[in-house]
């Protein structure tokens, strides 16, 4: 199986490349932006609110506990690296596919 460019499989989990858009109309995965997954959240980029909203949204989308998702890089940038543990690449691909096709 060929993985999309936004997923990297590591021995300790999966790394997702995400481009975050804060202050959106709704929380959603809106497709790809180059080699990154574009995610929109309603929270503003103030006091980690957008980062927290992103991690909660991804936990809901991938149906995993919030404790399985960690922001590794990009705390103050729109370009982020998210580490997922206990989630398979297939689960991520299926959830992204469902999210983008439901729009």
Secondary structure, DSSP 4 states (H G I P E B T S, - for coil): -PPPTTEEEETTEEEEEEEEE-S-SS-EEEEEETTEEEEE-SS-SSTTHHHHHHHHHHHHHTT--GGGEEEEE-TTSSEEEEEESS--HHHHHHHHHHHHH--
